[in-house]
Amino acid sequence: MNIETVNEAASFIENKLNEKPSIGLILGSGLGVLADEIENPVTISYKDVPHFPESTVSGHKGQLVIGTLEGKQVIAMQGRFHYYEGYTMKEVTFPVRVMKALGIDDLYVTNAAGGINKDFEPGQLMIIKDHINQMGDNPLIGVNDEEIGVRFPDMSEAYDRNLIKMAQEKADELGLKVEQGVYVGNTGPVYETAAEIRMLRTLGGDAVGMSTVPEVIAANHAGLRVLGISCISNMAAGILDQPLTHDEVIETTSRVREDFLNFVKSVVKSA
């Protein structure tokens, strides 16, 4: 990835738009329904965008949807890319670079995650207040392009405090019980063992998933404000005596669809 490939992809998308987006949305497993709420949408398949990877995960449509949501111009990724799909970290985070080039200021990242905190329940939403990178890799490794970001970006406020505060206020107004917690990013594609979950709880993790962390690192590097929202789709290994499946993830996110839609739309409206 370099600034030329980023600009080439951004120019391709920009030529199809009437207005520039100000908010980027990355929609995780089972959460892509939010893109269906976008008005006057321009839909672009990932495979048509220069240098874009293709999403291979069930529950991810693999397309950009650009238009108006709650009066704001947004660009939504209906499905993301994962390290476990075999992509490099730079490929995983390439869309973040492109959205920045298109003019977004804020990035809202959503995911389905396993609950580590025993006080959580499947179907709850969690505002991410911080994360732990357990992926053993980082999208900023390699030569740094100063046109994109500084060599050593600050991650002390990886998730914007003002956006967190605003999101919590919106949840309270809607009467939603929304948690705040620390998200742990693992590579996947396996779910964690019970012993690994006990370790992650000791480290301070509240939820665990296979995405989000690389995108948030890239977003901070690019100077974007970030808000993260997890849907607790299942309790992680060892908490409940049952196997973990991707079908359960999709079923749970479908069940909480209305709360998720209302919450994120309310946040976008207030941005």
N, C-alpha and C positions, 0 to 999 in steps of 0.2 A: 504494500500500500504506500502511495505517495500522494502529494497534493494534486498531481496531474490526474490520477485515476479518480480521486475524490471529486474533483471539479468536473470531470467528464460525466460521471454518474449524475451529479447534481444538475448539470446543464440539460441532460436528457430529461430529467423529471421537470425541471423548471419550465421547459418549453411546452409542457402540457398543462401548466397552471395559469390561472388568471390572477391569483393572489398568493403571496408568500406565506407559509405557515409560521406561527410563532411558538407553537407547542408541539413537541414530538411525543408520541405514545408508542411504547413497546408492549404488545399484548401477549401474555403468556398462554400456556396450555389451558384450553377451555374458556379463555377470557376474550377471545377475538370478537365476541358478539358486540362489544362496544363500537367497533368500526361500522357495524350495521346502522348505528344511530347517526352517523355523519351525513349531513345534508349536502346536496349538490356534489356528490362524490366523484372524484377522478380516481379510477382504480388502475393500478399498474402491477402486472405480475413481476415478481423478482427476476424471473428468467429473461425479461425484456430489458432490464436495467444493466447498462454496461458495468462489468466487474462485480456485480452482486452474486453472492452464493445463492443456492436454492434450499429452501426448508424441506427437510425429509421426515419430520415428526408428525404423527397422527394428532389431529386437533389444531394444526397450524395450516392456515389456508395458503400462506406464501405469497402475500401481495401487499402493496402499499395502498392505503386509502387516504386521499387528501381532500379536505373540504371544510365545512363549518360544523362545529360542535358547540352548542350553548353560546353561540355568538362569537366564538373564537376560531381562527384559522389553525387547523391541526393537520399533522401528517401522522398516520398510524401505521405501524407494522403489524399486520395481521399474521402473527407467527414470527419467531425469531430464529437465530442460528445458535447452535450450541457447540462447545468445544468437543463434546463426545461424538458429534457427527463426523469428526475428522478434520474440521476446519481449524486453521490456525487462529490464535487470539486476534490477530489483525483482521482476519476475515470475519470473525464473529462480531467485531466492533466497527467494521467498515460502514454499516448503515448509520451509526451515530455520527461519524465524520461527515457523511453526506447530508444528514439532517442539519448539522451545524452549518454546513456550507449553504444550505437552502435558507438559513436565517432564523432558525429556532433559538429561543433563549432558555426555555425550560424543557426538561425531559422527564416524562412520567413513565416509570418502569414498573410493570406488573408481572407477577409470576404465581404459579401454584407451588406451594411449599409444604414440606412435612413439619408437623409441630414437634418441637423438642421440649418446649415448656409444657409441663404437665397440667398447667392451669388452662391451656388452650383447648379448643374443641374444633373438630372438622367443620368447616363452613364459616368460621370466623375470618375477619379481615384483620391484617396487621400492617400498620404503618412502619416501614423500616427506618429505624433511627441510626443504625450503623451496620457494618458488615464485617465478616471475617473471611479473608481469602484463603481457602484451603485447596485451591486448584493447582498449586505448584507451578504456576505460570502467570504471566502478566502481559497485557497487550502493549505495554510501553517498552518492553525489552527490545533492544536493537538501537539503531541510529535514530536520534530524535530530530524531528522536523520542527524547527522553531516557528514556522508559519502556522503550525497546528497547535502547539502548546509548549510549555517550558519543560526542560529536562527532568526536573524534580518537582512534580506538582504536589501541593498540600492536600492531604486527605483528612484533615482534622474535622472538617464539616462536609463529609462526602455527600450527605443528604441534607439539603438546605433546611435550616431551623425554622425559617419563616414559612416555608411550604409545609413543613410538618405541623406547625402550630395552626396554620389555616386549615389543613386537612382534618386535624382533630376537632376543630371548631365545627366544621361542616358535618362530621360524623355525629357530634353531639346534637346538632340542630336536627338531624334526620332521625335521632333516637337509635343510632346504630352502636352496638358494643364493638368498638374497634380497639384492638390492642396496639401497643408499640413494642418493638423488640429488635433484636440483633439477628440478621440473616447470615447464615453460613453458606458459602458457595463451594460445592464439591464438583468434581469433574463429571460424575456419573460414568456410564449410563446405569450402573447398578444402584439400587437403593442401599442405604447404609446398613451395617450390622448393628445389633443391639449394643455391642461394646463401643462401637464408634459413636453412637448416639449418646451414650453415657459420657464419653470423652468430650463431645461437643457441648453438652450441657455444662460440664465442668469449666470449659473455656468461656462460657457466657453466651452461647447461642440459644436463641429462642425458636428458630425455624431454619430448615435446611432445604436447599434446592440445587439445581444443576445449571443455573444461569445467572443473569443480573449483575454479578460482581464485575466481570470484564467490561460490560457496557457502562457501568457507573464509573469505573476507573477512567475509561476513555472520555466520558462526558465531563468529568472533573478536569481532565487534561485539556479539554477544549474550552473550559470556562463556562460550562452550562450549569444552571441550577437543576438539582435532581430531587424528585420525589419518588419514593419506592413504596409499592403496596403489594403485599403477599396475600393470597387466599390460602388459608390453612386447609389443604385438601384432604389431609389424612394425618393421623398421628404416626410419628416416626417409629422405627423398629424397636421392639422391646417394651413399648408402652402399653399397647393392646396386643392381645394374643391372637393375631391374625396376619396373614401374608399381605404384602403391599403390591398393588397393581396400578398400571396407568389408567385402566378403566375406572378405578375408584376416583382417581384425580379428576377425570372428565365428568363423572357423575356428580361429584361434590361441587365443582365449579358451575355446573348447570343448575344445581339446586339453589345456589346463592346468587344467581345471575341478576335478579332484580336489585338486591342490595348493592352489589358491585356496580351495576350501571348507574344507579341513583347516586352513589357515593362519588364515583369518578366524575360524572357529569356535573355534580355540585362543585367539586374542586376546580374543574376546568372553567366553569362559569365565574368563579370568584378569583381566578388567576389574574 
